[in-house]
Amino acid sequence: MSRHLLLFLALLVFTTRAGAQFSLGGGGASSEASLVSEATTVSQGETFTIALQLSHPEEWHSYYKNSGGVELPPAIEWKLPDGFTAGPIQWPVPEVKDGYFGKSFVYSGSPVFLVDITAPSTLESGKTLTFTANASWQICKDSCINEDKSLSVTLTTGPRTEVDPAQQALFAGARKSQPVVSPKIKSSAHSEGGDIQLRITDPGITGAPADFIPNERFAQPASAGGSITHDGDAWLVTLKRIKIDAFENAVPQGTSISGILTGAASFAIPATAIGSPPAKPLPFSAYLPILGGMFLGGLILNLMPCVFPVIGLKIMGFVQQAGSDRRKIAFHGVAFAVGVLVSFGVLSGILFAARAATGAGAAATGWGYQLQNPWVMFTLILLMFVLALNMFGLFELGTSATSVGGSLQSKQGLGGSFFSGVLATVVATPCSGPFLGPAIGATITLPAVQFFSSFTAMAIGLSLPYLILSIFPDLLKYLPRPGVWMESFKQAMSFLLFATAGYLLWVYAGQIGLDNMLGPILGLTAIAVAAWIYGRWNLPHRPRNTRWIAMAFTVIFAGGGFLLAKPPEKSALVWEPWSQERVDALLAEGKPVYIDFTAQWCATCQVNKKTAYTKEVIALMKQKGVVALKADKTNPDPKIEAKLQELGRTAIPVNVLQVPKKDAVVTPELLTSGYLKELFTKEIPEKK
C-alpha cells in the first residue's frame, strides 16, 4: 500500500473521528469514570494509592501510554492539598490490537490506573481533605471520542493510614494487572541493520514470552515483523523501527528502549540504552592492510632516534653475553623478542580494557564508527597531538635509551635479554610513528582476536630487526650510521601526525558543535605549553627544584587543557534562530522571549555561554516558559544590525529579555547565573 493511499485513509479516519468527537455523545458511546482511594485515613509522610477506574462501552477501548499510533492515552491533572505530591500513572498491561496503520496497545472493559500519593511530613490529624483529578482519555472503535471528567475523593487525616477493606479486591486486581518489576532483570540493546535487538535475562521468566510492547513510539511490538528467540540464558527480542508515521512525518528516534515483555507473566523492562552491535571480524582482505600497517609501524619505531642508536648496542650485548656461540646469541634474540611481545600484550590489554569501559568497541557498527564517539575522538586527538609535539622535538621521552642499552649489556642470562625487550617497548612506544595513527584508529573497533593480533603484528615489527641481527650478527655492518638525518626524519613525520590531529579536530567540532570549539582550541594550546615546559626545564642537568617546579606547571597546564578540551555536557537549553517575526509571534502567544545577539568571534559571548547558563538557570527558564532565540552575526546580517541599532547598541554581546506587555530589558554585557536568575524571577510573572 502506497504512502499516499495510507495518508488518504488516515485523513478519512480522522475526519470520521473528528465528526464523532463533535457529535452529541458520539452515537451514544460514553465511558464511566470514578476516583477511588485505597485508604480512608492518611497520616503524615505516608504514601497511599488512588485509582482512576474507567468503564468503556462494549467494543470500545482506550490506550496505553504508547498507543502505537497517534491516539491519546489517559492523562490526569491533579489538584492536591498543600504539600501532597502525586507519582506517575501505573499502567496495566495492555492488549495488542491490529489497527489501521499497525499494532495498537489498548484497554477494553474496565481498566484501572493507579497513582501513588505522598502526604507531607507536617500533616496534621483531624482534617478533611479533598483530592481532585481532572482526567482525560480517548476511546475508539470505528471512530474516536475524546472524554474528560473532573473527579474527586475526600479523605480524613489521622495518626496512621487506614485502608478501606471494601476496596482491597479492586486494588489487588489492579496491581495484578500490571507488569512485574523484577530487580533481577538484566537487559542490553543495540541497533542491528536498522532494527533494535534487546537482550533480556532473568531467571524468573519462565515459558516463552508472547510479545514485547514498547513504551517508545519509534519501536513496533515484536509481533509486528519482529521476533522473540531463546539465546542461551536470555531472550533475544528483535523490534522493527517506526521511522515515518501515517502522515509521513519523521518519528524521533530515541536512545533507549523500555516496555513490557508479555507471556504467562508480564515483566516491566526498564529503560535500556541502545548501543550498537559488538564488533564483528573484518574480512581478511579488509583486515590485511591494518595488520600490515601495524607491522610497518613497529618496524618504523626502530628508526626513531630514541631507538635506532641502541640496536647495535643491544645486539653486541647479546654477542658479549653469549661469547662466540651463535646459537646462544639467537636464544638471546628470541628472549628479547618475547619480552617485546609480552610488553605489547600488557599494553594492548590495558587499551582493550579501557575500550570496554568506554564502550568504544562494543559500540562499533562498522568501519570508522569510533569517529562517532566524542570521547574516542578526543582521546585520538590528544594521542596524535602529543605524539606530534614529541616527534617535532618540543619534548623528549625515552632519551635514556642509550644508557638503558648500555646497562643491559651488564645483565647476564636470557632474563636480562627478556628485560631488555620490555624496556625497548617502554622506550619505543612514545616514538610511535605516523603510520600507527590510522592503524590504531582502525584496530580500536575490532573484536578481541583481531585486536590483539594487530598489536602482536606491531610487536613483531619492533622486535624483528633484533631477532634477525641476533641470528646474523654480521649484518650489523650494513646498518646506516646514526646521524642528523634521523632527527630530520622524525620531525618530518611529525607533520603527518599534526595533519591527523587536525582532521580529527574537524570531526570533533561536528560532534560537540562549533559553539563549543573554543574550549578544545585553548585546551590543546595549554597542553602544548605543558609539553614545552616539560621539554625545556624537566631535564636531567637541571637542578632538582627546577625540575619539580617544571613538573608542577606541566601537570597544571596539562590538566587544565584536558578539562577545557574534553567533550562538554550537552546543554538542555535549546536555541531557536532569531527573527523579528518569530519574536512577535511568541509575544502574541503570551510567551517571554530571551534573545542572545552573539557571534563565533565574540570571546565575551563564549564566556557567557560557559558560565552564565547553569542547570539552575536553564531549569528556571523552562519553568517560566522562556523561549531562547539566537541572533548569530558571525556573518553580516542587516536585520540583526538594524535590531541592534534599534536597541541602541553597536557591539556584542547583547542579551535582551522581552516579556509581553512590558518594556524590553537589555542585560549587561558580562552575564552571571545569579543575575539571570534574578532577572527571570523579577521580570516574568508566575504562570497561572
Secondary structure, 3 states (H helix, E strand, C coil): CCHHHHHHHHHHHHHHHHHHHHCCCCCCCCCEEEEEECEEEECCCCEEEEEEEEECCCCCEEECCCCCCCCCCCEEEEECCCCCEECCCECCCCEEEEECCEEEEEEECCCEEEEEEECCCCCCCCCEEEEEEEEEEEEECCCEEEEEEEEEEEEEECCCCEECHHHHHHHHHHHHCCCECCCCCEEEEEEECCEEEEEEECCCCCCCCCEEEECCCCECCCCCCCEEEEECCEEEEEECECCECCCCCECCCCCEEEEEEECCCCEEEEEEEEECCCCCCCCHHHHHHHHHHHHHHHHHHCCCCCCHHHHHHHHHHHHHHHCCCHHHHHHHHHHHHHHHHHHHHHHHHHHHHHHHHHCCCCCCCCCCHHHHCHHHHHHHHHHHHHHHHHHHCCCCCCCCHHHHHHHHHCCCHHHHHHHHHHHHHHHHHHHCCCCHHHHHHHHCCCCHHHHHHHHHHHHHHHHHHHHHHHHCHHHHHHCCCCCHHHHHHHHHHHHHHHHHHHHHHHHHHHHHCHHHCHHHHHHHHHHHHHHHHHHHHCCCCCCHHHHHHHHHHHHHHHHHHHHHHCCCCCCCCCCEECCHHHHHHHHHCCCCEEEEEECCCCHHHHHHHHHCCCHHHHHHHHHHCCEEEEEECCCCCHHHHHHHHHCCCCCCCEEEEECCCCCCEECCCCCCHHHHHHHHHHHCCCCC
